Structure formats: C-alpha cells, structure tokens
Amino acid sequence: MEQIYRKEFPHGSHSVYGEYGINRDLVLSSYHYGSDVEDFWGNDEYEYYLIIEKDDVPKFLLESLIKGFNSEKKFTLHDLKEMCDKKEIKYTTTSYV
C-alpha cells in the first residue's frame, strides 16, 4: 500500500493510500483518525474505500489527471467518486467506523 497523502491535525490525522487489489482493481483508501472523527462518528477511526474496476483504471487515470491539472484545490476521494459517476467509470465504495 502506497501513501498518497497525509495531513496531521492537532487532534488526529487524515491519510490516503493506493494499491492494486487481487483482481488488479485500483483500491484507494482514506483513513481519518482522532477526536474530531470521534465527535462526528462516535468512533475515533473512519475508513473509506473507493475501488476502481480493473477495466476502468486507464480511463480513471486520464480523468484524474485532467481533473488534477485543471483544479485549483486538492481533490478528495469524494470528488473522484463524483468524477467516476459523471464519466461512467465503474467502482465500488466501502466505509467503516
């Protein structure tokens, strides 16, 4: 699993990781940890997964680059999920609290 992003906060952190799954799907995972997460979710950890199906990984990569090069703000897994919806890229999501 490769760390793509990490930010520390006074009361926790947020990290995003990427790896290829056993089916060669692209697995992006977002981990939030800390008291702010606990205040919102009732647990101090929150995990969210965005899994791009193997056949749509090339399309996802190109669309991500287009979005990244044309955006003034950082994008999130939620932003990537919305992009997938718009571009008809197949994916699944999972989350844990």
MMTF fields as JSON, N, C-alpha, C and O atoms, coordinates in Angstrom:
{
  "mmtfVersion": "1.0.0",
  "mmtfProducer": "UNKNOWN",
  "numBonds": 387,
  "numAtoms": 388,
  "numGroups": 97,
  "numChains": 1,
  "numModels": 1,
  "chainsPerModel": [1],
  "groupsPerChain": [97],
  "chainIdList": ["A"],
  "bondAtomList": [4, 2, 8, 6, 12, 10, 16, 14, 20, 18, 24, 22, 28, 26, 32, 30, 36, 34, 40, 38, 44, 42, 48, 46, 52, 50, 56, 54, 60, 58, 64, 62, 68, 66, 72, 70, 76, 74, 80, 78, 84, 82, 88, 86, 92, 90, 96, 94, 100, 98, 104, 102, 108, 106, 112, 110, 116, 114, 120, 118, 124, 122, 128, 126, 132, 130, 136, 134, 140, 138, 144, 142, 148, 146, 152, 150, 156, 154, 160, 158, 164, 162, 168, 166, 172, 170, 176, 174, 180, 178, 184, 182, 188, 186, 192, 190, 196, 194, 200, 198, 204, 202, 208, 206, 212, 210, 216, 214, 220, 218, 224, 222, 228, 226, 232, 230, 236, 234, 240, 238, 244, 242, 248, 246, 252, 250, 256, 254, 260, 258, 264, 262, 268, 266, 272, 270, 276, 274, 280, 278, 284, 282, 288, 286, 292, 290, 296, 294, 300, 298, 304, 302, 308, 306, 312, 310, 316, 314, 320, 318, 324, 322, 328, 326, 332, 330, 336, 334, 340, 338, 344, 342, 348, 346, 352, 350, 356, 354, 360, 358, 364, 362, 368, 366, 372, 370, 376, 374, 380, 378, 384, 382],
  "bondOrderList": [1, 1, 1, 1, 1, 1, 1, 1, 1, 1, 1, 1, 1, 1, 1, 1, 1, 1, 1, 1, 1, 1, 1, 1, 1, 1, 1, 1, 1, 1, 1, 1, 1, 1, 1, 1, 1, 1, 1, 1, 1, 1, 1, 1, 1, 1, 1, 1, 1, 1, 1, 1, 1, 1, 1, 1, 1, 1, 1, 1, 1, 1, 1, 1, 1, 1, 1, 1, 1, 1, 1, 1, 1, 1, 1, 1, 1, 1, 1, 1, 1, 1, 1, 1, 1, 1, 1, 1, 1, 1, 1, 1, 1, 1, 1, 1],
  "groupList": [{"groupName": "MET", "atomNameList": ["N", "CA", "C", "O"], "elementList": ["N", "C", "C", "O"], "formalChargeList": [0, 0, 0, 0], "bondAtomList": [1, 0, 2, 1, 3, 2], "bondOrderList": [1, 1, 2], "singleLetterCode": "M", "chemCompType": "L-PEPTIDE LINKING"}, {"groupName": "GLU", "atomNameList": ["N", "CA", "C", "O"], "elementList": ["N", "C", "C", "O"], "formalChargeList": [0, 0, 0, 0], "bondAtomList": [1, 0, 2, 1, 3, 2], "bondOrderList": [1, 1, 2], "singleLetterCode": "E", "chemCompType": "L-PEPTIDE LINKING"}, {"groupName": "GLN", "atomNameList": ["N", "CA", "C", "O"], "elementList": ["N", "C", "C", "O"], "formalChargeList": [0, 0, 0, 0], "bondAtomList": [1, 0, 2, 1, 3, 2], "bondOrderList": [1, 1, 2], "singleLetterCode": "Q", "chemCompType": "L-PEPTIDE LINKING"}, {"groupName": "ILE", "atomNameList": ["N", "CA", "C", "O"], "elementList": ["N", "C", "C", "O"], "formalChargeList": [0, 0, 0, 0], "bondAtomList": [1, 0, 2, 1, 3, 2], "bondOrderList": [1, 1, 2], "singleLetterCode": "I", "chemCompType": "L-PEPTIDE LINKING"}, {"groupName": "TYR", "atomNameList": ["N", "CA", "C", "O"], "elementList": ["N", "C", "C", "O"], "formalChargeList": [0, 0, 0, 0], "bondAtomList": [1, 0, 2, 1, 3, 2], "bondOrderList": [1, 1, 2], "singleLetterCode": "Y", "chemCompType": "L-PEPTIDE LINKING"}, {"groupName": "ARG", "atomNameList": ["N", "CA", "C", "O"], "elementList": ["N", "C", "C", "O"], "formalChargeList": [0, 0, 0, 0], "bondAtomList": [1, 0, 2, 1, 3, 2], "bondOrderList": [1, 1, 2], "singleLetterCode": "R", "chemCompType": "L-PEPTIDE LINKING"}, {"groupName": "LYS", "atomNameList": ["N", "CA", "C", "O"], "elementList": ["N", "C", "C", "O"], "formalChargeList": [0, 0, 0, 0], "bondAtomList": [1, 0, 2, 1, 3, 2], "bondOrderList": [1, 1, 2], "singleLetterCode": "K", "chemCompType": "L-PEPTIDE LINKING"}, {"groupName": "PHE", "atomNameList": ["N", "CA", "C", "O"], "elementList": ["N", "C", "C", "O"], "formalChargeList": [0, 0, 0, 0], "bondAtomList": [1, 0, 2, 1, 3, 2], "bondOrderList": [1, 1, 2], "singleLetterCode": "F", "chemCompType": "L-PEPTIDE LINKING"}, {"groupName": "PRO", "atomNameList": ["N", "CA", "C", "O"], "elementList": ["N", "C", "C", "O"], "formalChargeList": [0, 0, 0, 0], "bondAtomList": [1, 0, 2, 1, 3, 2], "bondOrderList": [1, 1, 2], "singleLetterCode": "P", "chemCompType": "L-PEPTIDE LINKING"}, {"groupName": "HIS", "atomNameList": ["N", "CA", "C", "O"], "elementList": ["N", "C", "C", "O"], "formalChargeList": [0, 0, 0, 0], "bondAtomList": [1, 0, 2, 1, 3, 2], "bondOrderList": [1, 1, 2], "singleLetterCode": "H", "chemCompType": "L-PEPTIDE LINKING"}, {"groupName": "GLY", "atomNameList": ["N", "CA", "C", "O"], "elementList": ["N", "C", "C", "O"], "formalChargeList": [0, 0, 0, 0], "bondAtomList": [1, 0, 2, 1, 3, 2], "bondOrderList": [1, 1, 2], "singleLetterCode": "G", "chemCompType": "PEPTIDE LINKING"}, {"groupName": "SER", "atomNameList": ["N", "CA", "C", "O"], "elementList": ["N", "C", "C", "O"], "formalChargeList": [0, 0, 0, 0], "bondAtomList": [1, 0, 2, 1, 3, 2], "bondOrderList": [1, 1, 2], "singleLetterCode": "S", "chemCompType": "L-PEPTIDE LINKING"}, {"groupName": "VAL", "atomNameList": ["N", "CA", "C", "O"], "elementList": ["N", "C", "C", "O"], "formalChargeList": [0, 0, 0, 0], "bondAtomList": [1, 0, 2, 1, 3, 2], "bondOrderList": [1, 1, 2], "singleLetterCode": "V", "chemCompType": "L-PEPTIDE LINKING"}, {"groupName": "ASN", "atomNameList": ["N", "CA", "C", "O"], "elementList": ["N", "C", "C", "O"], "formalChargeList": [0, 0, 0, 0], "bondAtomList": [1, 0, 2, 1, 3, 2], "bondOrderList": [1, 1, 2], "singleLetterCode": "N", "chemCompType": "L-PEPTIDE LINKING"}, {"groupName": "ASP", "atomNameList": ["N", "CA", "C", "O"], "elementList": ["N", "C", "C", "O"], "formalChargeList": [0, 0, 0, 0], "bondAtomList": [1, 0, 2, 1, 3, 2], "bondOrderList": [1, 1, 2], "singleLetterCode": "D", "chemCompType": "L-PEPTIDE LINKING"}, {"groupName": "LEU", "atomNameList": ["N", "CA", "C", "O"], "elementList": ["N", "C", "C", "O"], "formalChargeList": [0, 0, 0, 0], "bondAtomList": [1, 0, 2, 1, 3, 2], "bondOrderList": [1, 1, 2], "singleLetterCode": "L", "chemCompType": "L-PEPTIDE LINKING"}, {"groupName": "TRP", "atomNameList": ["N", "CA", "C", "O"], "elementList": ["N", "C", "C", "O"], "formalChargeList": [0, 0, 0, 0], "bondAtomList": [1, 0, 2, 1, 3, 2], "bondOrderList": [1, 1, 2], "singleLetterCode": "W", "chemCompType": "L-PEPTIDE LINKING"}, {"groupName": "THR", "atomNameList": ["N", "CA", "C", "O"], "elementList": ["N", "C", "C", "O"], "formalChargeList": [0, 0, 0, 0], "bondAtomList": [1, 0, 2, 1, 3, 2], "bondOrderList": [1, 1, 2], "singleLetterCode": "T", "chemCompType": "L-PEPTIDE LINKING"}, {"groupName": "CYS", "atomNameList": ["N", "CA", "C", "O"], "elementList": ["N", "C", "C", "O"], "formalChargeList": [0, 0, 0, 0], "bondAtomList": [1, 0, 2, 1, 3, 2], "bondOrderList": [1, 1, 2], "singleLetterCode": "C", "chemCompType": "L-PEPTIDE LINKING"}],
  "groupTypeList": [0, 1, 2, 3, 4, 5, 6, 1, 7, 8, 9, 10, 11, 9, 11, 12, 4, 10, 1, 4, 10, 3, 13, 5, 14, 15, 12, 15, 11, 11, 4, 9, 4, 10, 11, 14, 12, 1, 14, 7, 16, 10, 13, 14, 1, 4, 1, 4, 4, 15, 3, 3, 1, 6, 14, 14, 12, 8, 6, 7, 15, 15, 1, 11, 15, 3, 6, 10, 7, 13, 11, 1, 6, 6, 7, 17, 15, 9, 14, 15, 6, 1, 0, 18, 14, 6, 6, 1, 3, 6, 4, 17, 17, 17, 11, 4, 12],
  "groupIdList": [1, 2, 3, 4, 5, 6, 7, 8, 9, 10, 11, 12, 13, 14, 15, 16, 17, 18, 19, 20, 21, 22, 23, 24, 25, 26, 27, 28, 29, 30, 31, 32, 33, 34, 35, 36, 37, 38, 39, 40, 41, 42, 43, 44, 45, 46, 47, 48, 49, 50, 51, 52, 53, 54, 55, 56, 57, 58, 59, 60, 61, 62, 63, 64, 65, 66, 67, 68, 69, 70, 71, 72, 73, 74, 75, 76, 77, 78, 79, 80, 81, 82, 83, 84, 85, 86, 87, 88, 89, 90, 91, 92, 93, 94, 95, 96, 97],
  "secStructList": [7, 3, 3, 3, 3, 3, 3, 3, 3, 6, 6, 3, 3, 3, 3, 3, 3, 3, 3, 3, 7, 6, 6, 1, 7, 3, 3, 3, 3, 3, 3, 3, 3, 3, 2, 2, 2, 2, 2, 2, 2, 1, 1, 1, 3, 3, 3, 3, 3, 3, 3, 3, 7, 4, 4, 4, 2, 2, 2, 2, 2, 2, 2, 2, 2, 2, 2, 2, 2, 6, 7, 1, 1, 7, 7, 7, 2, 2, 2, 2, 2, 2, 2, 2, 2, 2, 2, 6, 7, 7, 3, 3, 3, 3, 3, 3, 7],
  "xCoordList": [0.857, 0.0, 0.904, 1.798, 0.675, 1.479, 0.72, -0.441, 1.387, 0.746, 0.775, 1.83, -0.409, -0.557, -0.623, -0.154, -1.204, -1.452, -1.491, -1.971, -0.978, -1.086, -1.096, -0.312, -1.995, -2.048, -2.308, -3.22, -1.488, -1.635, -2.475, -2.337, -3.331, -4.145, -3.83, -3.232, -4.218, -3.951, -4.535, -3.984, -5.647, -6.318, -6.493, -7.454, -5.576, -5.696, -4.972, -4.07, -5.375, -4.732, -5.678, -6.708, -5.293, -6.013, -4.966, -4.036, -5.113, -4.184, -4.971, -6.087, -4.369, -4.942, -3.867, -2.707, -4.268, -3.353, -3.898, -5.099, -3.001, -3.402, -2.654, -1.49, -3.333, -2.712, -3.596, -4.754, -3.026, -3.817, -4.316, -3.553, -5.598, -6.209, -5.878, -5.163, -6.397, -6.089, -6.641, -6.136, -7.67, -8.231, -7.651, -8.14, -6.6, -5.95, -6.839, -6.607, -7.872, -8.643, -7.738, -6.799, -8.009, -7.276, -8.035, -9.197, -7.376, -8.003, -7.433, -6.238, -8.287, -7.909, -8.601, -9.809, -7.828, -8.401, -8.058, -6.937, -9.044, -8.906, -9.133, -10.155, -8.17, -8.25, -8.253, -7.354, -9.25, -9.327, -9.236, -9.872, -8.437, -8.235, -8.206, -7.621, -8.824, -8.704, -10.01, -11.071, -9.904, -11.076, -12.131, -13.319, -11.732, -12.717, -13.584, -14.791, -12.952, -13.685, -14.636, -15.78, -14.155, -14.992, -16.189, -17.291, -15.979, -17.085, -18.166, -19.355, -17.759, -18.714, -19.319, -20.533, -18.469, -18.913, -19.152, -19.766, -18.678, -18.81, -17.719, -17.784, -16.722, -15.564, -14.376, -14.547, -13.192, -12.055, -11.375, -10.351, -11.934, -11.394, -12.509, -13.61, -12.211, -13.144, -12.345, -11.338, -12.786, -12.129, -13.123, -14.294, -12.636, -13.477, -12.664, -11.5, -13.258, -12.58, -13.304, -14.531, -12.529, -13.031, -12.262, -11.04, -12.954, -12.305, -12.713, -13.878, -11.727, -11.969, -11.776, -10.736, -12.767, -12.684, -11.53, -11.229, -10.897, -9.689, -9.805, -8.902, -10.89, -11.034, -11.17, -10.937, -11.546, -11.72, -10.537, -10.581, -9.486, -8.328, -7.671, -7.373, -7.425, -6.824, -7.68, -7.154, -8.982, -9.89, -9.87, -9.851, -9.873, -9.817, -8.536, -8.571, -7.425, -6.148, -6.174, -5.784, -6.624, -6.672, -7.626, -7.295, -8.796, -9.758, -9.221, -9.473, -8.488, -7.885, -6.836, -6.764, -6.025, -5.02, -5.685, -5.248, -6.719, -7.454, -7.985, -7.824, -8.618, -9.173, -8.069, -8.206, -6.982, -5.884, -5.21, -4.917, -4.956, -4.283, -5.179, -4.683, -6.485, -7.417, -8.147, -9.169, -7.641, -8.281, -7.351, -6.147, -7.914, -7.118, -7.083, -6.284, -7.945, -7.959, -7.64, -7.783, -7.2, -6.966, -8.279, -9.33, -8.217, -9.446, -9.399, -8.331, -10.583, -10.753, -11.269, -11.583, -11.355, -11.954, -13.407, -13.897, -14.1, -15.479, -15.517, -16.39, -14.58, -14.508, -14.241, -14.824, -13.354, -13.056, -14.262, -14.502, -15.024, -16.244, -17.251, -17.876, -17.403, -18.308, -17.833, -18.647, -16.509, -15.956, -16.288, -16.654, -16.162, -16.481, -17.946, -18.265, -18.835, -20.254, -20.475, -21.19, -19.861, -20.045, -19.47, -20.054, -18.328, -17.641, -17.971, -17.379, -18.923, -19.369, -18.216, -18.09, -17.378, -16.295, -16.821, -17.355, -16.673, -17.224, -16.352, -15.125, -17.004, -16.309, -17.252, -18.449, -16.694, -17.479, -16.917, -15.787, -17.688, -17.204, -17.555, -18.497, -16.77, -16.991, -16.509, -15.557, -17.146, -16.654, -16.831, -17.699, -15.991, -16.033, -15.876, -15.091, -16.613, -16.47, -16.085, -15.901],
  "yCoordList": [-1.168, 0.0, 1.231, 1.35, 2.117, 3.336, 4.541, 4.77, 5.298, 6.505, 7.597, 7.926, 8.159, 9.203, 10.578, 11.563, 10.639, 11.924, 11.704, 10.677, 12.685, 12.648, 14.065, 14.91, 14.318, 15.604, 15.364, 14.627, 16.004, 15.915, 17.089, 18.212, 16.817, 17.835, 17.836, 16.882, 18.881, 18.894, 17.692, 17.255, 17.152, 16.058, 14.823, 14.075, 14.594, 13.413, 13.575, 14.403, 12.778, 12.827, 12.303, 11.692, 12.564, 12.062, 11.556, 12.283, 10.315, 9.71, 9.056, 8.578, 9.042, 8.347, 7.409, 7.794, 6.177, 5.153, 4.579, 4.633, 4.032, 3.379, 2.077, 1.952, 1.109, -0.176, -0.892, -0.528, -1.919, -2.759, -3.965, -4.606, -4.264, -5.394, -6.705, -6.726, -7.795, -9.119, -9.311, -10.14, -8.55, -8.623, -7.559, -7.369, -6.854, -5.75, -4.514, -3.615, -4.467, -3.243, -2.24, -2.637, -0.961, 0.078, 0.392, 0.795, 0.208, 0.413, 1.683, 1.756, 2.681, 3.91, 3.889, 3.668, 4.121, 4.088, 5.365, 5.868, 5.873, 7.104, 6.779, 6.197, 7.159, 6.906, 8.228, 9.052, 8.424, 9.591, 9.073, 8.081, 9.756, 9.317, 10.53, 11.556, 10.423, 11.464, 11.834, 11.296, 12.778, 13.177, 13.871, 13.767, 14.577, 15.207, 14.149, 14.327, 13.054, 11.95, 11.327, 11.001, 11.168, 10.588, 11.472, 10.971, 12.792, 13.715, 13.562, 13.663, 13.318, 13.221, 11.823, 11.688, 10.764, 9.394, 8.568, 7.504, 9.038, 8.243, 7.2, 6.368, 7.232, 6.337, 7.162, 8.036, 6.912, 7.766, 7.367, 7.947, 6.377, 5.981, 5.892, 5.429, 6.338, 6.224, 5.829, 6.461, 4.785, 4.315, 4.363, 4.018, 4.798, 4.852, 4.301, 4.665, 3.434, 2.816, 3.145, 3.076, 3.501, 3.694, 2.709, 2.81, 1.752, 0.687, 0.807, 0.623, 1.121, 1.283, -0.068, -0.706, -0.498, -1.786, -1.807, -0.801, -2.955, -3.148, -2.554, -1.849, -2.829, -2.37, -0.856, -0.299, -0.18, 1.272, 2.04, 3.268, 1.34, 2.026, 3.002, 4.127, 2.637, 3.614, 4.874, 5.987, 4.702, 5.851, 6.698, 7.927, 6.035, 6.731, 7.559, 8.708, 6.982, 7.688, 8.955, 10.023, 8.849, 10.029, 11.092, 12.278, 10.683, 11.641, 12.29, 13.47, 11.537, 12.097, 13.146, 14.191, 12.871, 13.848, 15.11, 16.22, 14.953, 16.113, 16.939, 18.159, 16.27, 16.968, 17.64, 18.798, 16.926, 17.462, 18.663, 19.635, 18.617, 19.722, 20.939, 22.038, 20.76, 21.858, 22.292, 22.975, 21.907, 22.243, 23.111, 22.866, 24.112, 24.973, 24.455, 24.923, 23.493, 22.941, 21.454, 20.813, 20.918, 19.475, 18.758, 19.241, 17.59, 16.827, 15.642, 15.166, 15.179, 14.136, 12.858, 12.863, 11.78, 10.568, 10.816, 10.241, 11.657, 12.002, 12.699, 12.412, 13.606, 14.274, 13.261, 13.354, 12.289, 11.267, 10.379, 9.972, 10.072, 9.279, 10.018, 9.416, 11.317, 12.122, 12.144, 12.084, 12.23, 12.189, 10.856, 10.818, 9.761, 8.438, 8.356, 7.8, 8.905, 8.918, 9.653, 9.173, 10.806, 11.644, 10.974, 11.068, 10.301, 9.696, 8.22, 7.553, 7.704, 6.31, 5.323, 4.347, 5.589, 4.694, 3.807, 4.306, 2.507, 1.561, 1.497, 1.448, 1.498, 1.453, 0.913, 0.746, 0.646, 0.337, 1.155, 1.638, 1.313, 2.009, 1.172, 0.38, 1.372, 0.741, 1.703, 2.447, 1.704, 2.529, 1.781, 0.918, 2.128, 1.524, 2.611, 3.542, 2.499, 3.418, 2.581, 3.115],
  "zCoordList": [0.0, 0.0, 0.0, 0.838, -0.913, -1.064, -0.503, -0.842, 0.349, 0.886, -0.179, -0.72, -0.471, -1.479, -0.833, -1.402, 0.349, 1.013, 2.518, 2.998, 3.252, 4.718, 5.24, 4.805, 6.18, 6.85, 8.328, 8.704, 9.161, 10.612, 11.103, 10.618, 12.054, 12.69, 14.185, 14.682, 14.909, 16.357, 17.087, 18.097, 16.585, 17.293, 16.423, 16.605, 15.472, 14.621, 13.304, 13.173, 12.33, 11.018, 9.938, 10.224, 8.686, 7.516, 6.536, 6.187, 6.092, 5.136, 4.013, 4.216, 2.81, 1.656, 1.115, 0.966, 0.826, 0.319, -0.982, -1.244, -1.789, -3.024, -3.213, -2.832, -3.803, -4.138, -5.153, -5.354, -5.79, -6.674, -5.886, -5.163, -6.033, -5.348, -6.036, -7.038, -5.499, -6.043, -7.458, -8.216, -7.811, -9.166, -10.084, -11.198, -9.622, -10.341, -10.395, -11.202, -9.523, -9.353, -8.64, -7.95, -8.801, -8.086, -6.807, -6.853, -5.657, -4.36, -3.736, -3.448, -3.528, -2.836, -1.482, -1.393, -0.431, 0.914, 1.661, 1.592, 2.369, 3.135, 4.604, 4.967, 5.451, 6.888, 7.633, 7.459, 8.45, 9.326, 10.756, 11.109, 11.576, 12.95, 13.867, 13.521, 15.019, 16.023, 16.688, 16.372, 17.627, 18.412, 17.561, 17.865, 16.505, 15.624, 14.938, 14.778, 14.539, 13.918, 14.941, 14.621, 16.157, 17.21, 17.519, 17.746, 17.529, 17.769, 16.697, 17.0, 15.444, 14.341, 14.215, 14.058, 14.282, 14.022, 15.278, 15.204, 16.43, 17.64, 17.796, 18.7, 16.933, 16.962, 16.482, 15.632, 16.996, 16.631, 15.322, 14.961, 14.597, 13.304, 12.274, 12.572, 11.061, 9.944, 8.72, 8.402, 8.027, 6.811, 5.659, 5.817, 4.494, 3.302, 2.14, 1.972, 1.343, 0.214, -1.087, -1.167, -2.096, -3.455, -4.315, -4.421, -4.934, -5.693, -7.155, -7.507, -8.004, -9.437, -10.114, -9.951, -10.865, -11.544, -12.539, -13.182, -12.654, -13.46, -14.865, -15.315, -15.547, -16.93, -17.048, -18.121, -15.956, -15.991, -15.402, -15.326, -14.986, -14.398, -15.385, -14.983, -16.66, -17.585, -17.763, -17.764, -17.91, -18.051, -16.781, -16.849, -15.617, -14.336, -14.23, -13.79, -14.626, -14.558, -15.409, -14.937, -16.644, -17.515, -16.975, -16.978, -16.515, -15.976, -14.698, -14.457, -13.881, -12.665, -13.007, -12.36, -14.022, -14.451, -14.992, -14.686, -15.778, -16.293, -15.132, -15.105, -14.172, -13.011, -12.205, -11.809, -11.96, -11.156, -11.78, -11.084, -13.08, -13.76, -13.937, -14.183, -13.816, -14.042, -12.77, -12.846, -11.623, -10.36, -9.52, -9.456, -8.888, -8.015, -6.581, -5.77, -6.266, -4.912, -4.973, -6.014, -3.828, -3.742, -3.931, -3.511, -4.572, -4.659, -3.721, -3.337, -3.364, -2.369, -3.038, -4.228, -2.282, -2.83, -3.206, -4.178, -2.46, -2.808, -4.175, -4.994, -4.418, -5.721, -6.837, -7.917, -6.57, -7.573, -7.828, -8.964, -6.781, -6.945, -7.829, -8.702, -7.6, -8.434, -9.883, -10.805, -10.088, -11.437, -12.095, -13.27, -11.346, -11.878, -12.292, -13.344, -11.473, -11.817, -13.136, -14.015, -13.258, -14.449, -15.702, -16.781, -15.558, -16.711, -16.901, -17.751, -16.105, -16.184, -15.988, -16.728, -14.985, -14.601, -13.478, -12.487, -13.632, -12.658, -11.414, -11.501, -10.251, -8.966, -7.899, -8.133, -6.731, -5.548, -4.401, -4.478, -3.348, -2.143, -0.921, -0.929, 0.118, 1.403, 2.458, 2.227, 3.613, 4.711, 6.02, 6.15, 6.99, 8.327, 9.357, 9.175, 10.431, 11.567, 12.762, 13.856]
}
